[in-house]
């Protein structure tokens, strides 16, 4: 922490010394002090500390150290300690002439500037010197008054007001600036951290999408491979057998090829992006596997009512999407549901396959499958939505008539989906 604080102190000190418009600002302050000092001389405020009228010459002689002091004020940023030393010399000359408030104002400004623009070491020296002079002033007052406590206290308070107060004021300004800069840096770090977390979530979402697309690619492989294998087997058998069955073989090859092309077109609409990741292929699921999926959840203790009125012989992409949606919905119910009867309904509605999974509403919204799925990209909801929308369908998840509902519609002709 100490090196960071020291670096910040050095940076702020350098920034103050080279702040935009610093010369005009210092020139305005110097002119203001000069005008104020001359005005004080004009009203006769000179010779304030003269012990003898003979040591109080014409008051306008005090203008000489005043003018020189205001000129020295123009160098207080670049050489703060040197400017303060020159100001103290001019104050000594002014005191020798009897003293004036104008030159005292110059030294106060130089003392404040030295504490504001000097290095850490320079400020430490100033603090030690200031308190030492306060002690000297108290001692001198005590000697001059034969040890009278009131005189000692008065001398110490006057010296502290002249020497310590400007240092304290400058220290307070520096501390305020450092707190403001640290607050800005903290806000910047918080913003960068939020952006980093958002980036991580986006990468997780993309990884989940890519994982789902890899699964779709494997399904595509098996669907097309099945049709093409049938074509190869039948054409090979026709070539090896007796002549006369060519037309039947060609018709079968044409039918299988068209089916393969239709399935491939539908699945490519789902993928929509390249993914170089490779892996072993697996058998695609169909609605024929739905009873096994439901039986597995029943064995785990779930109470499931299945109403499967979906037509058979649907495109493979439609059946796979419907099966995966039911699988993910039942998995979410098992993880986050409140128990009770779960109803799974599949039916044809206006040239679309309707898939609806309803379950008792969770006790708290935070525990709902939607809440968990929406907050964690890569879980079931993302997979279900990708499946349904990729085929031109829809997916709606949320409370419905006192139940938690996962409802999806999938066109029966995904090859025509936009």
Number of C-alpha atoms within 10 A of each C-alpha: 5 7 8 9 12 12 11 15 18 16 11 18 19 16 12 15 18 13 12 10 8 14 15 11 12 17 16 13 17 21 15 12 22 23 15 15 24 19 13 15 20 12 9 13 16 25 24 14 15 16 10 9 9 9 14 20 13 10 18 13 14 26 18 13 21 29 21 16 29 27 18 22 26 22 18 24 24 16 17 25 23 15 24 25 16 17 28 20 15 23 23 15 16 25 21 14 22 22 22 26 19 28 30 21 19 29 26 19 20 30 27 22 22 27 25 27 25 22 17 15 8 14 18 13 12 20 16 11 14 19 16 12 17 22 17 15 21 24 18 17 21 20 13 12 13 11 14 12 13 12 19 21 16 15 21 23 16 14 20 19 13 17 22 21 16 21 23 15 13 18 16 13 12 18 12 12 14 16 11 12 14 14 12 12 12 12 12 12 12 12 12 12 12 12 12 12 12 12 12 12 16 13 14 15 17 14 14 18 19 19 16 20 24 20 18 21 23 18 22 25 17 16 20 18 13 14 19 17 12 15 20 13 12 16 17 12 12 18 13 9 10 9 8 9 11 13 10 12 18 15 11 16 20 13 14 19 17 13 18 19 16 20 21 21 16 23 26 19 18 23 21 10 10 10 12 8 9 9 9 6 14 12 11 20 17 20 23 11 13 19 11 11 16 20 14 12 16 13 9 10 11 18 16 19 15 16 12 14 12 18 12 10 9 15 17 23 32 25 24 19 26 26 22 22 27 24 18 18 25 26 15 19 23 16 14 19 20 17 16 12 13 20 17 21 17 21 16 16 14 10 11 18 24 22 24 23 24 25 25 18 24 18 11 9 13 11 15 22 28 21 15 18 15 14 11 15 20 21 18 24 25 18 20 26 18 21 29 22 18 23 26 19 20 18 19 14 18 16 18 12 7 10 15 23 23 26 20 26 25 28 21 24 18 24 20 13 16 9
